[in-house]
Structure formats: C-alpha cells, structure tokens
Amino acid sequence: AFSQLQNWNFRRMDKKRKDDIINKEREHLKFCMLLYRIQHGNGMYFLHEHPNKATSWDMPEVQEIME
C-alpha cells in the first residue's frame, strides 16, 4: 500500500476501498515494528526492506525504529 506503483492502482479504486487497504497495511506495518522492537530488545537482528521511495518510511513507527 506504500509503493509508488500501488498509487497507480489507487487512482482506479473508490475511496473506501483505498482507505481500507491503507489502514490494514498501516496496522500490519505497526505490528512489524513491534516485532522489530522485541527482537532488538532481545539482542537479535532484523531486516526491514521496502523500496527507497515507499511512503512507509515516513510513518512515525518506522522513524522510531530507524533511530
């Protein structure tokens, strides 16, 4: 839901469907950030891989992990 390519699909969707997809993916990403915090807190590693221009990098939860 955060990729530049997905934006092309969003243009053809009705607003409710687009909003539902974005909200679902935000919740999923927040859950991933929680898992990263747990892993890091236990001395483990994680790899977060998203395209460079994905809008997810701007989410506060992702920014917090990056710090």
mmCIF file of the N, C-alpha and C atoms, coordinates in Angstrom:
data_MODEL
# 
_entry.id   MODEL 
# 
loop_
_atom_site.group_PDB 
_atom_site.id 
_atom_site.type_symbol 
_atom_site.label_atom_id 
_atom_site.label_alt_id 
_atom_site.label_comp_id 
_atom_site.label_asym_id 
_atom_site.label_entity_id 
_atom_site.label_seq_id 
_atom_site.pdbx_PDB_ins_code 
_atom_site.Cartn_x 
_atom_site.Cartn_y 
_atom_site.Cartn_z 
_atom_site.occupancy 
_atom_site.B_iso_or_equiv 
_atom_site.pdbx_formal_charge 
_atom_site.auth_seq_id 
_atom_site.auth_comp_id 
_atom_site.auth_asym_id 
_atom_site.auth_atom_id 
_atom_site.pdbx_PDB_model_num 
ATOM 1   N N  . ALA A 1 1  ? 0.817   -1.205  0.000   1.00 0.00 ? 1  ALA A N  1 
ATOM 2   C CA . ALA A 1 1  ? 0.000   0.000   0.000   1.00 0.00 ? 1  ALA A CA 1 
ATOM 3   C C  . ALA A 1 1  ? 0.857   1.263   0.000   1.00 0.00 ? 1  ALA A C  1 
ATOM 4   N N  . PHE A 1 2  ? 2.154   1.122   0.209   1.00 0.00 ? 2  PHE A N  1 
ATOM 5   C CA . PHE A 1 2  ? 3.017   2.286   0.349   1.00 0.00 ? 2  PHE A CA 1 
ATOM 6   C C  . PHE A 1 2  ? 3.907   2.542   -0.870  1.00 0.00 ? 2  PHE A C  1 
ATOM 7   N N  . SER A 1 3  ? 3.843   1.680   -1.851  1.00 0.00 ? 3  SER A N  1 
ATOM 8   C CA . SER A 1 3  ? 4.734   1.822   -3.000  1.00 0.00 ? 3  SER A CA 1 
ATOM 9   C C  . SER A 1 3  ? 4.189   2.831   -4.012  1.00 0.00 ? 3  SER A C  1 
ATOM 10  N N  . GLN A 1 4  ? 5.093   3.372   -4.796  1.00 0.00 ? 4  GLN A N  1 
ATOM 11  C CA . GLN A 1 4  ? 4.704   4.317   -5.839  1.00 0.00 ? 4  GLN A CA 1 
ATOM 12  C C  . GLN A 1 4  ? 3.843   3.626   -6.903  1.00 0.00 ? 4  GLN A C  1 
ATOM 13  N N  . LEU A 1 5  ? 4.120   2.351   -7.158  1.00 0.00 ? 5  LEU A N  1 
ATOM 14  C CA . LEU A 1 5  ? 3.328   1.618   -8.149  1.00 0.00 ? 5  LEU A CA 1 
ATOM 15  C C  . LEU A 1 5  ? 1.892   1.419   -7.686  1.00 0.00 ? 5  LEU A C  1 
ATOM 16  N N  . GLN A 1 6  ? 1.724   1.194   -6.380  1.00 0.00 ? 6  GLN A N  1 
ATOM 17  C CA . GLN A 1 6  ? 0.370   0.993   -5.861  1.00 0.00 ? 6  GLN A CA 1 
ATOM 18  C C  . GLN A 1 6  ? -0.478  2.250   -6.047  1.00 0.00 ? 6  GLN A C  1 
ATOM 19  N N  . ASN A 1 7  ? 0.136   3.408   -6.042  1.00 0.00 ? 7  ASN A N  1 
ATOM 20  C CA . ASN A 1 7  ? -0.617  4.649   -6.247  1.00 0.00 ? 7  ASN A CA 1 
ATOM 21  C C  . ASN A 1 7  ? -1.356  4.649   -7.580  1.00 0.00 ? 7  ASN A C  1 
ATOM 22  N N  . TRP A 1 8  ? -0.799  4.000   -8.583  1.00 0.00 ? 8  TRP A N  1 
ATOM 23  C CA . TRP A 1 8  ? -1.498  3.913   -9.865  1.00 0.00 ? 8  TRP A CA 1 
ATOM 24  C C  . TRP A 1 8  ? -2.799  3.135   -9.708  1.00 0.00 ? 8  TRP A C  1 
ATOM 25  N N  . ASN A 1 9  ? -2.761  2.052   -8.924  1.00 0.00 ? 9  ASN A N  1 
ATOM 26  C CA . ASN A 1 9  ? -3.979  1.275   -8.700  1.00 0.00 ? 9  ASN A CA 1 
ATOM 27  C C  . ASN A 1 9  ? -4.990  2.054   -7.870  1.00 0.00 ? 9  ASN A C  1 
ATOM 28  N N  . PHE A 1 10 ? -4.502  2.815   -6.898  1.00 0.00 ? 10 PHE A N  1 
ATOM 29  C CA . PHE A 1 10 ? -5.409  3.570   -6.035  1.00 0.00 ? 10 PHE A CA 1 
ATOM 30  C C  . PHE A 1 10 ? -6.244  4.567   -6.837  1.00 0.00 ? 10 PHE A C  1 
ATOM 31  N N  . ARG A 1 11 ? -5.698  5.082   -7.901  1.00 0.00 ? 11 ARG A N  1 
ATOM 32  C CA . ARG A 1 11 ? -6.428  6.056   -8.720  1.00 0.00 ? 11 ARG A CA 1 
ATOM 33  C C  . ARG A 1 11 ? -7.680  5.463   -9.334  1.00 0.00 ? 11 ARG A C  1 
ATOM 34  N N  . ARG A 1 12 ? -7.677  4.135   -9.505  1.00 0.00 ? 12 ARG A N  1 
ATOM 35  C CA . ARG A 1 12 ? -8.837  3.471   -10.121 1.00 0.00 ? 12 ARG A CA 1 
ATOM 36  C C  . ARG A 1 12 ? -9.805  2.903   -9.099  1.00 0.00 ? 12 ARG A C  1 
ATOM 37  N N  . MET A 1 13 ? -9.488  3.009   -7.816  1.00 0.00 ? 13 MET A N  1 
ATOM 38  C CA . MET A 1 13 ? -10.340 2.452   -6.761  1.00 0.00 ? 13 MET A CA 1 
ATOM 39  C C  . MET A 1 13 ? -11.226 3.528   -6.153  1.00 0.00 ? 13 MET A C  1 
ATOM 40  N N  . ASP A 1 14 ? -12.344 3.067   -5.599  1.00 0.00 ? 14 ASP A N  1 
ATOM 41  C CA . ASP A 1 14 ? -13.159 4.027   -4.858  1.00 0.00 ? 14 ASP A CA 1 
ATOM 42  C C  . ASP A 1 14 ? -12.465 4.340   -3.531  1.00 0.00 ? 14 ASP A C  1 
ATOM 43  N N  . LYS A 1 15 ? -12.783 5.478   -2.954  1.00 0.00 ? 15 LYS A N  1 
ATOM 44  C CA . LYS A 1 15 ? -12.097 5.980   -1.767  1.00 0.00 ? 15 LYS A CA 1 
ATOM 45  C C  . LYS A 1 15 ? -12.177 5.012   -0.592  1.00 0.00 ? 15 LYS A C  1 
ATOM 46  N N  . LYS A 1 16 ? -13.336 4.397   -0.370  1.00 0.00 ? 16 LYS A N  1 
ATOM 47  C CA . LYS A 1 16 ? -13.484 3.487   0.772   1.00 0.00 ? 16 LYS A CA 1 
ATOM 48  C C  . LYS A 1 16 ? -12.544 2.294   0.650   1.00 0.00 ? 16 LYS A C  1 
ATOM 49  N N  . ARG A 1 17 ? -12.478 1.707   -0.521  1.00 0.00 ? 17 ARG A N  1 
ATOM 50  C CA . ARG A 1 17 ? -11.591 0.548   -0.707  1.00 0.00 ? 17 ARG A CA 1 
ATOM 51  C C  . ARG A 1 17 ? -10.135 0.948   -0.511  1.00 0.00 ? 17 ARG A C  1 
ATOM 52  N N  . LYS A 1 18 ? -9.741  2.079   -1.078  1.00 0.00 ? 18 LYS A N  1 
ATOM 53  C CA . LYS A 1 18 ? -8.383  2.573   -0.925  1.00 0.00 ? 18 LYS A CA 1 
ATOM 54  C C  . LYS A 1 18 ? -8.063  2.792   0.557   1.00 0.00 ? 18 LYS A C  1 
ATOM 55  N N  . ASP A 1 19 ? -8.942  3.468   1.270   1.00 0.00 ? 19 ASP A N  1 
ATOM 56  C CA . ASP A 1 19 ? -8.727  3.737   2.695   1.00 0.00 ? 19 ASP A CA 1 
ATOM 57  C C  . ASP A 1 19 ? -8.650  2.451   3.506   1.00 0.00 ? 19 ASP A C  1 
ATOM 58  N N  . ASP A 1 20 ? -9.485  1.477   3.174   1.00 0.00 ? 20 ASP A N  1 
ATOM 59  C CA . ASP A 1 20 ? -9.457  0.179   3.871   1.00 0.00 ? 20 ASP A CA 1 
ATOM 60  C C  . ASP A 1 20 ? -8.106  -0.510  3.683   1.00 0.00 ? 20 ASP A C  1 
ATOM 61  N N  . ILE A 1 21 ? -7.598  -0.500  2.468   1.00 0.00 ? 21 ILE A N  1 
ATOM 62  C CA . ILE A 1 21 ? -6.306  -1.137  2.181   1.00 0.00 ? 21 ILE A CA 1 
ATOM 63  C C  . ILE A 1 21 ? -5.189  -0.428  2.941   1.00 0.00 ? 21 ILE A C  1 
ATOM 64  N N  . ILE A 1 22 ? -5.166  0.892   2.893   1.00 0.00 ? 22 ILE A N  1 
ATOM 65  C CA . ILE A 1 22 ? -4.118  1.651   3.564   1.00 0.00 ? 22 ILE A CA 1 
ATOM 66  C C  . ILE A 1 22 ? -4.169  1.426   5.072   1.00 0.00 ? 22 ILE A C  1 
ATOM 67  N N  . ASN A 1 23 ? -5.361  1.455   5.657   1.00 0.00 ? 23 ASN A N  1 
ATOM 68  C CA . ASN A 1 23 ? -5.479  1.240   7.103   1.00 0.00 ? 23 ASN A CA 1 
ATOM 69  C C  . ASN A 1 23 ? -5.028  -0.158  7.505   1.00 0.00 ? 23 ASN A C  1 
ATOM 70  N N  . LYS A 1 24 ? -5.400  -1.150  6.730   1.00 0.00 ? 24 LYS A N  1 
ATOM 71  C CA . LYS A 1 24 ? -4.990  -2.525  7.015   1.00 0.00 ? 24 LYS A CA 1 
ATOM 72  C C  . LYS A 1 24 ? -3.468  -2.652  6.963   1.00 0.00 ? 24 LYS A C  1 
ATOM 73  N N  . GLU A 1 25 ? -2.865  -2.073  5.951   1.00 0.00 ? 25 GLU A N  1 
ATOM 74  C CA . GLU A 1 25 ? -1.407  -2.157  5.794   1.00 0.00 ? 25 GLU A CA 1 
ATOM 75  C C  . GLU A 1 25 ? -0.667  -1.351  6.849   1.00 0.00 ? 25 GLU A C  1 
ATOM 76  N N  . ARG A 1 26 ? -1.234  -0.226  7.287   1.00 0.00 ? 26 ARG A N  1 
ATOM 77  C CA . ARG A 1 26 ? -0.617  0.528   8.386   1.00 0.00 ? 26 ARG A CA 1 
ATOM 78  C C  . ARG A 1 26 ? -0.587  -0.300  9.663   1.00 0.00 ? 26 ARG A C  1 
ATOM 79  N N  . GLU A 1 27 ? -1.691  -0.966  9.958   1.00 0.00 ? 27 GLU A N  1 
ATOM 80  C CA . GLU A 1 27 ? -1.749  -1.806  11.153  1.00 0.00 ? 27 GLU A CA 1 
ATOM 81  C C  . GLU A 1 27 ? -0.741  -2.953  11.059  1.00 0.00 ? 27 GLU A C  1 
ATOM 82  N N  . HIS A 1 28 ? -0.611  -3.538  9.875   1.00 0.00 ? 28 HIS A N  1 
ATOM 83  C CA . HIS A 1 28 ? 0.354   -4.616  9.679   1.00 0.00 ? 28 HIS A CA 1 
ATOM 84  C C  . HIS A 1 28 ? 1.784   -4.111  9.888   1.00 0.00 ? 28 HIS A C  1 
ATOM 85  N N  . LEU A 1 29 ? 2.076   -2.937  9.351   1.00 0.00 ? 29 LEU A N  1 
ATOM 86  C CA . LEU A 1 29 ? 3.418   -2.374  9.500   1.00 0.00 ? 29 LEU A CA 1 
ATOM 87  C C  . LEU A 1 29 ? 3.704   -2.022  10.962  1.00 0.00 ? 29 LEU A C  1 
ATOM 88  N N  . LYS A 1 30 ? 2.717   -1.506  11.672  1.00 0.00 ? 30 LYS A N  1 
ATOM 89  C CA . LYS A 1 30 ? 2.893   -1.213  13.101  1.00 0.00 ? 30 LYS A CA 1 
ATOM 90  C C  . LYS A 1 30 ? 3.216   -2.500  13.869  1.00 0.00 ? 30 LYS A C  1 
ATOM 91  N N  . PHE A 1 31 ? 2.551   -3.596  13.505  1.00 0.00 ? 31 PHE A N  1 
ATOM 92  C CA . PHE A 1 31 ? 2.821   -4.887  14.143  1.00 0.00 ? 31 PHE A CA 1 
ATOM 93  C C  . PHE A 1 31 ? 4.256   -5.332  13.855  1.00 0.00 ? 31 PHE A C  1 
ATOM 94  N N  . CYS A 1 32 ? 4.700   -5.138  12.623  1.00 0.00 ? 32 CYS A N  1 
ATOM 95  C CA . CYS A 1 32 ? 6.086   -5.485  12.275  1.00 0.00 ? 32 CYS A CA 1 
ATOM 96  C C  . CYS A 1 32 ? 7.076   -4.674  13.100  1.00 0.00 ? 32 CYS A C  1 
ATOM 97  N N  . MET A 1 33 ? 6.781   -3.400  13.301  1.00 0.00 ? 33 MET A N  1 
ATOM 98  C CA . MET A 1 33 ? 7.675   -2.557  14.103  1.00 0.00 ? 33 MET A CA 1 
ATOM 99  C C  . MET A 1 33 ? 7.720   -3.047  15.555  1.00 0.00 ? 33 MET A C  1 
ATOM 100 N N  . LEU A 1 34 ? 6.598   -3.534  16.069  1.00 0.00 ? 34 LEU A N  1 
ATOM 101 C CA . LEU A 1 34 ? 6.572   -4.120  17.411  1.00 0.00 ? 34 LEU A CA 1 
ATOM 102 C C  . LEU A 1 34 ? 7.475   -5.351  17.467  1.00 0.00 ? 34 LEU A C  1 
ATOM 103 N N  . LEU A 1 35 ? 7.395   -6.198  16.460  1.00 0.00 ? 35 LEU A N  1 
ATOM 104 C CA . LEU A 1 35 ? 8.253   -7.382  16.411  1.00 0.00 ? 35 LEU A CA 1 
ATOM 105 C C  . LEU A 1 35 ? 9.727   -6.992  16.342  1.00 0.00 ? 35 LEU A C  1 
ATOM 106 N N  . TYR A 1 36 ? 10.034  -5.949  15.580  1.00 0.00 ? 36 TYR A N  1 
ATOM 107 C CA . TYR A 1 36 ? 11.422  -5.474  15.498  1.00 0.00 ? 36 TYR A CA 1 
ATOM 108 C C  . TYR A 1 36 ? 11.918  -5.023  16.869  1.00 0.00 ? 36 TYR A C  1 
ATOM 109 N N  . ARG A 1 37 ? 11.066  -4.284  17.599  1.00 0.00 ? 37 ARG A N  1 
ATOM 110 C CA . ARG A 1 37 ? 11.464  -3.816  18.931  1.00 0.00 ? 37 ARG A CA 1 
ATOM 111 C C  . ARG A 1 37 ? 11.731  -4.989  19.866  1.00 0.00 ? 37 ARG A C  1 
ATOM 112 N N  . ILE A 1 38 ? 10.883  -6.005  19.787  1.00 0.00 ? 38 ILE A N  1 
ATOM 113 C CA . ILE A 1 38 ? 11.065  -7.201  20.619  1.00 0.00 ? 38 ILE A CA 1 
ATOM 114 C C  . ILE A 1 38 ? 12.378  -7.889  20.262  1.00 0.00 ? 38 ILE A C  1 
ATOM 115 N N  . GLN A 1 39 ? 12.615  -8.066  18.971  1.00 0.00 ? 39 GLN A N  1 
ATOM 116 C CA . GLN A 1 39 ? 13.852  -8.718  18.528  1.00 0.00 ? 39 GLN A CA 1 
ATOM 117 C C  . GLN A 1 39 ? 15.076  -7.923  18.980  1.00 0.00 ? 39 GLN A C  1 
ATOM 118 N N  . HIS A 1 40 ? 15.054  -6.638  18.738  1.00 0.00 ? 40 HIS A N  1 
ATOM 119 C CA . HIS A 1 40 ? 16.195  -5.786  19.101  1.00 0.00 ? 40 HIS A CA 1 
ATOM 120 C C  . HIS A 1 40 ? 16.416  -5.800  20.609  1.00 0.00 ? 40 HIS A C  1 
ATOM 121 N N  . GLY A 1 41 ? 15.338  -5.770  21.372  1.00 0.00 ? 41 GLY A N  1 
ATOM 122 C CA . GLY A 1 41 ? 15.433  -5.806  22.826  1.00 0.00 ? 41 GLY A CA 1 
ATOM 123 C C  . GLY A 1 41 ? 16.016  -7.100  23.358  1.00 0.00 ? 41 GLY A C  1 
ATOM 124 N N  . ASN A 1 42 ? 15.938  -8.151  22.571  1.00 0.00 ? 42 ASN A N  1 
ATOM 125 C CA . ASN A 1 42 ? 16.485  -9.441  22.960  1.00 0.00 ? 42 ASN A CA 1 
ATOM 126 C C  . ASN A 1 42 ? 17.821  -9.733  22.277  1.00 0.00 ? 42 ASN A C  1 
ATOM 127 N N  . GLY A 1 43 ? 18.459  -8.671  21.770  1.00 0.00 ? 43 GLY A N  1 
ATOM 128 C CA . GLY A 1 43 ? 19.777  -8.835  21.168  1.00 0.00 ? 43 GLY A CA 1 
ATOM 129 C C  . GLY A 1 43 ? 19.770  -9.511  19.815  1.00 0.00 ? 43 GLY A C  1 
ATOM 130 N N  . MET A 1 44 ? 18.614  -9.543  19.172  1.00 0.00 ? 44 MET A N  1 
ATOM 131 C CA . MET A 1 44 ? 18.505  -10.182 17.864  1.00 0.00 ? 44 MET A CA 1 
ATOM 132 C C  . MET A 1 44 ? 18.500  -9.124  16.759  1.00 0.00 ? 44 MET A C  1 
ATOM 133 N N  . TYR A 1 45 ? 18.654  -9.566  15.539  1.00 0.00 ? 45 TYR A N  1 
ATOM 134 C CA . TYR A 1 45 ? 18.684  -8.681  14.384  1.00 0.00 ? 45 TYR A CA 1 
ATOM 135 C C  . TYR A 1 45 ? 17.384  -8.782  13.600  1.00 0.00 ? 45 TYR A C  1 
ATOM 136 N N  . PHE A 1 46 ? 17.155  -7.778  12.769  1.00 0.00 ? 46 PHE A N  1 
ATOM 137 C CA . PHE A 1 46 ? 16.022  -7.803  11.856  1.00 0.00 ? 46 PHE A CA 1 
ATOM 138 C C  . PHE A 1 46 ? 16.412  -7.045  10.596  1.00 0.00 ? 46 PHE A C  1 
ATOM 139 N N  . LEU A 1 47 ? 15.691  -7.280  9.534   1.00 0.00 ? 47 LEU A N  1 
ATOM 140 C CA . LEU A 1 47 ? 15.920  -6.584  8.275   1.00 0.00 ? 47 LEU A CA 1 
ATOM 141 C C  . LEU A 1 47 ? 14.584  -6.046  7.794   1.00 0.00 ? 47 LEU A C  1 
ATOM 142 N N  . HIS A 1 48 ? 14.513  -4.749  7.623   1.00 0.00 ? 48 HIS A N  1 
ATOM 143 C CA . HIS A 1 48 ? 13.301  -4.110  7.088   1.00 0.00 ? 48 HIS A CA 1 
ATOM 144 C C  . HIS A 1 48 ? 13.605  -3.701  5.664   1.00 0.00 ? 48 HIS A C  1 
ATOM 145 N N  . GLU A 1 49 ? 12.881  -4.248  4.743   1.00 0.00 ? 49 GLU A N  1 
ATOM 146 C CA . GLU A 1 49 ? 13.167  -3.997  3.335   1.00 0.00 ? 49 GLU A CA 1 
ATOM 147 C C  . GLU A 1 49 ? 11.928  -3.438  2.648   1.00 0.00 ? 49 GLU A C  1 
ATOM 148 N N  . HIS A 1 50 ? 12.014  -2.202  2.234   1.00 0.00 ? 50 HIS A N  1 
ATOM 149 C CA . HIS A 1 50 ? 10.966  -1.534  1.467   1.00 0.00 ? 50 HIS A CA 1 
ATOM 150 C C  . HIS A 1 50 ? 11.662  -0.690  0.409   1.00 0.00 ? 50 HIS A C  1 
ATOM 151 N N  . PRO A 1 51 ? 10.993  -0.424  -0.687  1.00 0.00 ? 51 PRO A N  1 
ATOM 152 C CA . PRO A 1 51 ? 11.601  0.440   -1.701  1.00 0.00 ? 51 PRO A CA 1 
ATOM 153 C C  . PRO A 1 51 ? 11.977  1.804   -1.119  1.00 0.00 ? 51 PRO A C  1 
ATOM 154 N N  . ASN A 1 52 ? 13.004  2.396   -1.651  1.00 0.00 ? 52 ASN A N  1 
ATOM 155 C CA . ASN A 1 52 ? 13.515  3.673   -1.158  1.00 0.00 ? 52 ASN A CA 1 
ATOM 156 C C  . ASN A 1 52 ? 12.443  4.763   -1.099  1.00 0.00 ? 52 ASN A C  1 
ATOM 157 N N  . LYS A 1 53 ? 11.563  4.810   -2.070  1.00 0.00 ? 53 LYS A N  1 
ATOM 158 C CA . LYS A 1 53 ? 10.571  5.875   -2.135  1.00 0.00 ? 53 LYS A CA 1 
ATOM 159 C C  . LYS A 1 53 ? 9.213   5.476   -1.556  1.00 0.00 ? 53 LYS A C  1 
ATOM 160 N N  . ALA A 1 54 ? 9.143   4.363   -0.859  1.00 0.00 ? 54 ALA A N  1 
ATOM 161 C CA . ALA A 1 54 ? 7.887   3.947   -0.237  1.00 0.00 ? 54 ALA A CA 1 
ATOM 162 C C  . ALA A 1 54 ? 7.494   4.952   0.840   1.00 0.00 ? 54 ALA A C  1 
ATOM 163 N N  . THR A 1 55 ? 6.229   5.274   0.889   1.00 0.00 ? 55 THR A N  1 
ATOM 164 C CA . THR A 1 55 ? 5.754   6.258   1.869   1.00 0.00 ? 55 THR A CA 1 
ATOM 165 C C  . THR A 1 55 ? 5.797   5.728   3.297   1.00 0.00 ? 55 THR A C  1 
ATOM 166 N N  . SER A 1 56 ? 5.954   4.441   3.461   1.00 0.00 ? 56 SER A N  1 
ATOM 167 C CA . SER A 1 56 ? 6.014   3.849   4.804   1.00 0.00 ? 56 SER A CA 1 
ATOM 168 C C  . SER A 1 56 ? 7.206   4.366   5.602   1.00 0.00 ? 56 SER A C  1 
ATOM 169 N N  . TRP A 1 57 ? 8.267   4.792   4.928   1.00 0.00 ? 57 TRP A N  1 
ATOM 170 C CA . TRP A 1 57 ? 9.440   5.309   5.634   1.00 0.00 ? 57 TRP A CA 1 
ATOM 171 C C  . TRP A 1 57 ? 9.097   6.551   6.455   1.00 0.00 ? 57 TRP A C  1 
ATOM 172 N N  . ASP A 1 58 ? 8.029   7.230   6.101   1.00 0.00 ? 58 ASP A N  1 
ATOM 173 C CA . ASP A 1 58 ? 7.628   8.454   6.808   1.00 0.00 ? 58 ASP A CA 1 
ATOM 174 C C  . ASP A 1 58 ? 6.742   8.191   8.021   1.00 0.00 ? 58 ASP A C  1 
ATOM 175 N N  . MET A 1 59 ? 6.302   6.959   8.204   1.00 0.00 ? 59 MET A N  1 
ATOM 176 C CA . MET A 1 59 ? 5.448   6.655   9.362   1.00 0.00 ? 59 MET A CA 1 
ATOM 177 C C  . MET A 1 59 ? 6.248   6.833   10.655  1.00 0.00 ? 59 MET A C  1 
ATOM 178 N N  . PRO A 1 60 ? 5.641   7.428   11.690  1.00 0.00 ? 60 PRO A N  1 
ATOM 179 C CA . PRO A 1 60 ? 6.347   7.642   12.958  1.00 0.00 ? 60 PRO A CA 1 
ATOM 180 C C  . PRO A 1 60 ? 6.929   6.362   13.551  1.00 0.00 ? 60 PRO A C  1 
ATOM 181 N N  . GLU A 1 61 ? 6.224   5.247   13.424  1.00 0.00 ? 61 GLU A N  1 
ATOM 182 C CA . GLU A 1 61 ? 6.703   3.977   13.975  1.00 0.00 ? 61 GLU A CA 1 
ATOM 183 C C  . GLU A 1 61 ? 7.975   3.510   13.277  1.00 0.00 ? 61 GLU A C  1 
ATOM 184 N N  . VAL A 1 62 ? 8.042   3.719   11.982  1.00 0.00 ? 62 VAL A N  1 
ATOM 185 C CA . VAL A 1 62 ? 9.228   3.327   11.217  1.00 0.00 ? 62 VAL A CA 1 
ATOM 186 C C  . VAL A 1 62 ? 10.387  4.278   11.551  1.00 0.00 ? 62 VAL A C  1 
ATOM 187 N N  . GLN A 1 63 ? 10.084  5.563   11.646  1.00 0.00 ? 63 GLN A N  1 
ATOM 188 C CA . GLN A 1 63 ? 11.100  6.540   12.014  1.00 0.00 ? 63 GLN A CA 1 
ATOM 189 C C  . GLN A 1 63 ? 11.693  6.223   13.386  1.00 0.00 ? 63 GLN A C  1 
ATOM 190 N N  . GLU A 1 64 ? 10.843  5.823   14.319  1.00 0.00 ? 64 GLU A N  1 
ATOM 191 C CA . GLU A 1 64 ? 11.309  5.470   15.672  1.00 0.00 ? 64 GLU A CA 1 
ATOM 192 C C  . GLU A 1 64 ? 12.273  4.296   15.624  1.00 0.00 ? 64 GLU A C  1 
ATOM 193 N N  . ILE A 1 65 ? 11.961  3.275   14.847  1.00 0.00 ? 65 ILE A N  1 
ATOM 194 C CA . ILE A 1 65 ? 12.845  2.117   14.713  1.00 0.00 ? 65 ILE A CA 1 
ATOM 195 C C  . ILE A 1 65 ? 14.172  2.523   14.085  1.00 0.00 ? 65 ILE A C  1 
ATOM 196 N N  . MET A 1 66 ? 14.108  3.410   13.108  1.00 0.00 ? 66 MET A N  1 
ATOM 197 C CA . MET A 1 66 ? 15.333  3.831   12.430  1.00 0.00 ? 66 MET A CA 1 
ATOM 198 C C  . MET A 1 66 ? 16.272  4.573   13.380  1.00 0.00 ? 66 MET A C  1 
ATOM 199 N N  . GLU A 1 67 ? 15.701  5.266   14.342  1.00 0.00 ? 67 GLU A N  1 
ATOM 200 C CA . GLU A 1 67 ? 16.548  5.999   15.307  1.00 0.00 ? 67 GLU A CA 1 
ATOM 201 C C  . GLU A 1 67 ? 17.243  5.027   16.219  1.00 0.00 ? 67 GLU A C  1 
# 
